[in-house]
Amino acid sequence: MADTLLKSTTRHVRLFTARVNDGRLIPDPNQLTLDLDPDNEFLWNDSCVQTVQQRFRELVDAHAGQPLNDYNLRRIGSELEGSIRQLLQAGQLSYNPDCRVLNYSMGLPRTPELL
């Protein structure tokens, strides 16, 4: 029987129990793959990407030994959404004005006057 691909999708984070091979997701019950901001709602710099990736690694390590199930994937995804919100509120991350749909899903943009 083939492995089942589990995924958790939030607005800005997609998690898969899979690995990437030649641009395709291959189900792997022992590995999590992160797809960050698939709709390009934000303008990412290297520092912000590294911050979210580090938080992802911390959360995966914290859940070590626990099953990779829907519940735990949603918990990790929700925590990552919170990290993205913190970056946005701190002014380190900004909305992409060229995004397909600009809806300010994480709150209104922060300007230097508001920080």
C-alpha positions as CSV (number, residue, x, y, z in Angstrom):
1,M,0.0,0.0,0.0
2,A,1.3,3.4,-0.9
3,D,2.1,6.0,1.7
4,T,-0.6,8.6,2.3
5,L,0.4,12.2,1.8
6,L,-0.9,14.4,4.7
7,K,-1.0,18.1,4.4
8,S,-1.9,21.1,6.4
9,T,-2.8,24.3,4.7
10,T,-3.1,27.8,6.2
11,R,-3.2,31.0,4.4
12,H,0.6,31.4,4.2
13,V,2.0,27.9,5.1
14,R,1.6,24.5,3.5
15,L,3.0,21.5,5.2
16,F,3.3,18.1,3.6
17,T,4.4,14.7,4.9
18,A,6.6,14.4,1.8
19,R,10.0,15.1,0.2
20,V,10.6,17.0,-3.0
21,N,12.2,15.0,-5.8
22,D,12.6,16.6,-9.3
23,G,9.9,19.2,-8.4
24,R,7.4,16.5,-7.3
25,L,6.1,15.7,-3.8
26,I,6.9,12.1,-2.9
27,P,4.9,10.9,0.2
28,D,7.3,10.2,3.1
29,P,5.7,9.7,6.5
30,N,9.0,10.6,8.2
31,Q,9.6,14.0,6.7
32,L,7.9,17.3,6.6
33,T,8.2,19.8,3.7
34,L,7.3,23.5,4.1
35,D,5.9,25.6,1.3
36,L,6.1,29.2,2.5
37,D,3.7,31.9,1.2
38,P,2.6,30.0,-2.0
39,D,0.5,33.0,-3.1
40,N,3.4,35.5,-2.7
41,E,1.4,37.8,-0.5
42,F,4.6,39.1,1.2
43,L,8.0,40.5,0.1
44,W,10.5,38.1,1.7
45,N,14.1,38.9,2.5
46,D,16.6,36.2,3.4
47,S,16.5,37.1,7.1
48,C,12.7,36.6,7.3
49,V,12.8,33.3,5.4
50,Q,15.6,32.1,7.7
51,T,13.6,33.1,10.8
52,V,10.5,31.1,9.6
53,Q,12.6,28.2,8.6
54,Q,14.4,28.1,11.9
55,R,11.1,28.3,13.7
56,F,9.9,25.4,11.5
57,R,12.9,23.3,12.6
58,E,12.3,24.1,16.2
59,L,8.7,23.1,16.0
60,V,9.6,19.9,14.2
61,D,12.2,19.1,16.8
62,A,9.6,19.8,19.6
63,H,7.2,17.3,18.0
64,A,9.9,14.6,17.6
65,G,8.5,11.2,18.5
66,Q,4.9,12.3,18.1
67,P,2.9,11.1,15.1
68,L,2.9,13.2,12.0
69,N,-0.9,13.5,11.9
70,D,-3.4,16.2,10.9
71,Y,-3.6,17.6,14.4
72,N,0.2,18.0,14.8
73,L,0.6,19.4,11.3
74,R,-2.1,22.0,12.0
75,R,-0.4,23.0,15.3
76,I,2.9,23.5,13.5
77,G,1.2,25.5,10.7
78,S,-0.6,27.7,13.2
79,E,2.6,28.4,15.1
80,L,4.3,29.4,11.8
81,E,1.4,31.7,10.9
82,G,2.0,33.4,14.3
83,S,5.7,33.8,13.5
84,I,4.9,35.4,10.2
85,R,2.4,37.8,11.9
86,Q,5.2,38.8,14.4
87,L,7.6,39.6,11.5
88,L,4.9,41.7,9.8
89,Q,4.0,43.6,12.9
90,A,7.6,44.3,13.7
91,G,8.0,45.8,10.2
92,Q,10.5,43.2,9.1
93,L,8.2,41.7,6.5
94,S,5.9,43.6,4.2
95,Y,3.0,42.9,1.9
96,N,3.7,42.4,-1.8
97,P,1.8,45.2,-3.7
98,D,1.9,43.1,-6.8
99,C,0.1,40.1,-5.2
100,R,-2.8,38.7,-7.1
101,V,-5.2,39.6,-4.3
102,L,-4.1,42.2,-1.7
103,N,-6.4,41.6,1.2
104,Y,-4.1,42.3,4.2
105,S,-4.9,38.9,5.7
106,M,-2.5,39.6,8.7
107,G,-3.7,43.1,9.4
108,L,-3.1,46.5,8.0
109,P,0.5,47.3,6.8
110,R,2.8,48.8,9.4
111,T,4.5,52.0,8.4
112,P,7.4,53.6,10.2
113,E,5.1,56.1,11.8
114,L,3.1,53.3,13.4
115,L,6.0,51.3,14.7
